[in-house]
Amino acid sequence: MYHLNDPLFLAIFNTPVARIIVKADAPDFTIVINNSAHQQITHQQDAAITGKPLFNVYERRQDQGGDLVYDGLMQAIKEKNVVFVPPFRYDIINDHDIKQTIWWHIDITPVLGPDGIPSYLLVTTNDVSDQIMNQKALKDGKQREQELNDELSVANIQLASANEELAATNEELAASNEELLSVIAELSRAQEELKQLNDQLEVNVLNRTKMLEVSYRDQQNLNEEITAINEELSASNEELIESQSNLESHIISLAESESRFRNLISQAPVGICVIRSADMIVQEVNDGYLEVLGRTRDMMENRMIWDVVPETAPAYEPIMRNVIKSGVPYIAKEHPVKLTRNGIQEEVYLDFVYEPVKNANGVVISIMVVAIDVTDKARARQSIADVEERIRLAIEAAEIGTFDYDITLKSMVTNERLDQIFGFDHSVPLETLIRVVHSDDMVRVREAHQEALLTGNMLYDVRLIHKDGSTHWIRLQGKLYKDINSTPFRILGTILDITEFKRLQQQKDDFISIASHELKTPITSLKASLQLMERLKDKPNPELFPRLLDQSSKSMTKITELVDDLLNVSRMNEGKIQLNKSHFKVSEMLNESCNHVRVAGVHELIFKGDKDLTIFADEHRIDQVVVNLVNNAVKYAPDSKKIYLHAQKVMGFIRIAVQDQGPGVSPDKIPYLFDRYYRADDSGFQVSGLGLGLYISAEIIQRHGGEIGVESDLGNGSTFWFTLPSEP
């Protein structure tokens, strides 16, 4: 495969994207080469796998995407087109003999031979484990949230039932208290009446005794009165006995009611604690509440609540006091509470209620606290929210537009970025968005939607025409959802602005075309010179032979310059360019630079500025930048006979500039001048070069900690400048 030795191919193949090349010799798919990025992620060195069948090196595991890869390779050979293999799992043994579970996404590009048949397959590999894991985590989180919601619904139903029984018990208790108070009041009145009767009896007896001395008849009357009094006293005693019996009955009923209340608290599926309002003493607490607080029964019963949980007192004691004062319940949902449980401080999330319990007079006599630990639910919801936030941030960072189209209602929901991509500052109907699509691309849109009806997926690139007439490229990727009757009802998808990608792709294609032309011209000249010298080797021509040697030398020099540019770009991308800094005079470097221009005698290089400026930098690389800027001036301003070299110190920086008097640069091209492969000339091959000079210059200046730029006015020339720190 002759491409492997081509410098241009190597520069492209060795980019930091994992790639491997195999022969199209199914079913072996013999490995030809893999780049360093592929070696790094698969832990397979090139020398160890070259020449071996692909599935001898990477076992064809049917449970880990083996058939997907094999089918993709066969499809690429058959269709002679790029094949995108969906994500699959394939475990890798790393350098420490540890198995790593990794999800992969690959695309397979056939390389056609002269006969139009695929000879090789270029396989590009991407590790998409993070994306797959994030999707799985989101799915698991949603499932866990649903389970927690179901559990919470059951708990809420149970809590509602417990509240109803508790309310009934409170009503019974209040009624019993009222009856008891009534009996006690009747008993008190009876005792008072009995005392009054006893007092009256003593008085009457005394009076009657005195009267016996006066008259027997009076004595007889006195006896009758005493008998009547005794009868009244007997009746009063019977009433007192009946009242005491009723009181005992009510006390028994009250005890039974209290027992039912205690059982209800004990068996409740939620944490319950009853606190006396007068002194905050814990009267009742069930196991559920003890579990929530991480306390034992001995630690809580008959103790002041804030002595038991002092860490919560500052925040919640005022709230409980307000409930006692106002009689209004306090309800908290997923409230974060810091508790010290088993000696460890934890933050838990609770649903709880401070419910006031009132007596017959409406006075709050106790507080019933009902609490449920919902920490797992709250954290699961927070995890899902975090995942959704990360996805949202990722979408925003990637500047991806999203849409949700309801096929039944014919309505679509879009995010702000999608509206911006289509050239709008607000949401618009689907029909308006469709009108922005280039008319020539509507056939592609319809075909993609028809294919989605069969596959469920859609992926296509189309052009948009904005209101200002500008053209923008977008890539739409979506998934079509169907109901149980296989009727489409929804499309979810993303839209990405790939205008810049298309521009760079076109720029790359132009560069390959230009590079081919630029390399072909000196190579053709060199080949012709060598062929002619081969014919003249037996009969050398003294006049022609030196010219042929000179022409061959020039061709080799041109080839070397082009290859050096390519190698410089490759080294910069890999961070292999080292700066050998030293102190030197700027004026001396500028006067010694660009001798090839001075020797040609067409342009005059004129120095202006401070001749004594000294700088600490890599003199060879700075000279390379100056040569690139002067060469650009010679190429694009051939009629500018004078080219000025400026050097001055500005605000702690040394500013060096190359000024010509040419036609200048169009303002719309200035932002791209320092991009890789960009050429400002639109006239094809009229100007030689690969479009790498300014890109290399910008990289060198940035590595020195400086800046580079251009000032240009159409018709008045251009000034390319760069700055370097004046102090090391």
TAKAGI-V461318 format. One record per helix or strand of 3 or more residues. SS is the DSSP state (@ for helix, = for strand). FROM is the first residue (numbers start at 1). LEN is the number of residues. If there is no record, write none. Layout:
ss=SS from=FROM len=LEN
ss=SS from=FROM len=LEN
//
This chain:
ss=@ from=2 len=4
ss=@ from=7 len=7
ss== from=18 len=6
ss== from=30 len=5
ss=@ from=36 len=7
ss=@ from=46 len=4
ss=@ from=54 len=4
ss=@ from=62 len=3
ss=@ from=66 len=14
ss== from=83 len=11
ss== from=99 len=14
ss== from=118 len=10
ss=@ from=129 len=84
ss=@ from=216 len=52
ss== from=271 len=6
ss== from=281 len=5
ss=@ from=287 len=7
ss=@ from=297 len=4
ss=@ from=305 len=4
ss=@ from=310 len=17
ss== from=330 len=12
ss== from=344 len=15
ss== from=364 len=10
ss=@ from=375 len=23
ss== from=400 len=7
ss== from=411 len=4
ss=@ from=416 len=6
ss=@ from=430 len=7
ss=@ from=439 len=17
ss== from=457 len=9
ss== from=471 len=12
ss== from=488 len=10
ss=@ from=499 len=38
ss=@ from=542 len=33
ss== from=582 len=4
ss=@ from=586 len=7
ss=@ from=595 len=6
ss== from=604 len=6
ss== from=614 len=4
ss=@ from=619 len=18
ss== from=642 len=9
ss== from=653 len=7
ss=@ from=667 len=4
ss=@ from=693 len=11
ss== from=707 len=6
ss== from=718 len=8
//
